Amino acid sequence: MSILSSMLKRKQKKRQNDNYRQKQDPLIPEDLTVLMDYQDNINRIKGEFGNSTDIVFREFKFGRKRGSCVYVDGLANEELISAFFMESLTEGEWDDSPHDSFQILTDKVVNLGNIQSVTNWNQVYDNILSGNTIFFLDGYNKAVSVETKGWEKRSITEPSTQLAIRGPKDSFTETLRTNTALIRRRIKSPNLWLESMKIGKVSQTDIAIMYLKGIANEKIVQEVMERLKRIDIDSIQASGFIEQLIEDQAWTTFPTTYHSERPDVVTSHILEGRVAIIVDGTPFVVTAPAIFIQFFQAPDDYYSRFDISTGIRILRILAFFIALIGPALYIAGTTFHQEMIPTTMAIAIAAQRESVPFPAFVEALIMEITFEILREAGLRLPRAVGQAVSIVGALVIGQAAVQAGIVSPVMVIVVSITAIANFSTPSFAMAIAARLIRFILMGLATILGFYGIMLGLMFMAIHLCSLRSFGIPYMSPIAPFNIRNQQDVFIRFPIWAMKYRPMFISKGNIIRSGENQKPGPPKQGENNQTSNGES
């Protein structure tokens, strides 16, 4: 009986929540049709919006008929409305003889910009809240929507999180159309398709999906669209919401989608066959599918020579492993495997740790947590004081902890090198994953030493190989290994040698460049002809 009663209570609670959501949703009116009397339409809008003071109503007289326009102050361009629409309505002399005043209003008065006829209240609310202006005319059960978007927006600035020495200096903004234009400017192809939708029952956030037709895998595109359409949530405030709602595996610290604020990075991903998801109101664009090695590729890798880029990329991967296992190696070496440390270094470490009252694990835990707190404080404080607090705090606390005998100088060095190595990972999402796994490896090193570290790395490798990103293996093309797709993994091949797109992503046109793209000096015959022509 108790089980049956609990099930009935859960069903009743779910029914109450559904009814509450329907009552709170302003986009589900009882009657969907626009009313004939314009004043009734105005009263309805006032009631739905609770007489909000930012909803502006301006009445006008059009021949013998009366009407009103409605817009949101701050979302619509009020100067445009006054100069082009209201002035034409009030100062123009309109003949009353034509029967269809609504058609005259559409053709001669508000014929500027994108115009559409709306007949139901869902369209009315959507247009008003999108910055458009709605014109109601008495005696017609439809309205005119004119595009008058004119809200304040941030200008295009230099990227703040993904810096590049030689790359472009523009970044995405919080405006959807600005972001799509930045991508269109780089890919001037009619095959760059854009599909739009709205997600969020209350927020009605605009979402754009961009991909290259004929290059992107149609199955991946359809999967992205289906996952986006399945989202049922009140509000989408940023692209991070979308990432969490469409990823393949929720219980993992590793990111399975990629986000960037750089248009050149997103453009390169689209050219490889990936799908870009652009969310209105956020400067970060999500691309999918994502693979593990992708998070160690920086924009500068493709703007520099291949040998330099390869060396720096290998250095980043090495720094990632240092950030992952640095403190764990120190704990395991000083606790279990002193014989593997050179004798002189072991004696020096033992002398420094003589006055430290804590074991190596507690010592490392104290320093790691302290550095994480300082790092978080530096991010949350105002920019003018955040950097000073993090740097000065680290120096002062580290020196004071050594002098007080709480930690050893070697531990301060190990933790500092680990923190610096963590910053070398280009993707913040991958860097923070390493920060979390580091504590797990420290605990395993305390219990089992080097065996615990190897066990933890083994389980991490198994977990990485089990992940998928929209059906694509996360460790591709390393596992499963594909020799043809190794051109941009650990070693970045020259641009002229990267002929094919990643075949595990793109299923259409995989050829990226033509034959004989390798540069070189002119042939001997061509050189002689050039010399004779100059002489």
ABEGO torsion letter per residue (X at the ends): XAAAAAAAAAAAAAAAAAAAAAAABAABBABABBBABAAAAAAAAAAAAGGBAABBBBBBBBEABBBBBBBBBGABBAAAAAAAAAAAAAABBBBAABABAAAAAAAAAAABEBBBBBABAAAAAAAAAAGBBBBBBBGBABBBBBBABABBBBBBBBBAABBBAABBABBBBABAAAAAAAAAAABBBAABBBBBBBBEAAAGBBBBBBBBBGABBAAAAAAAAAAAAABBBABBABAAAAAAAABABABBABBABBBBABAAAAAAAAAAGBBBBBBBGBABBBBOBBBAAAAABBAAAAABBAAAAAAAAAAAAAAAAAAAAAAAAAAAAAAABAAABBAAAAAAAAAAAAABABBAAAAAAAAAAAAAAAAAAAAABBAAAAAAAAAAAAAAAAAAAAAAGABBAAAAAAAAAAAAAAAABABAAAAAAAAAAAAAAAAAAAAAEAAAAAAAAAAAAAAAAABBBGGBBAAOAAOBBBAAAAAABABBBBAAABABBBAAABABBABABBBGABBBBBBAAAAAAAAAAAX
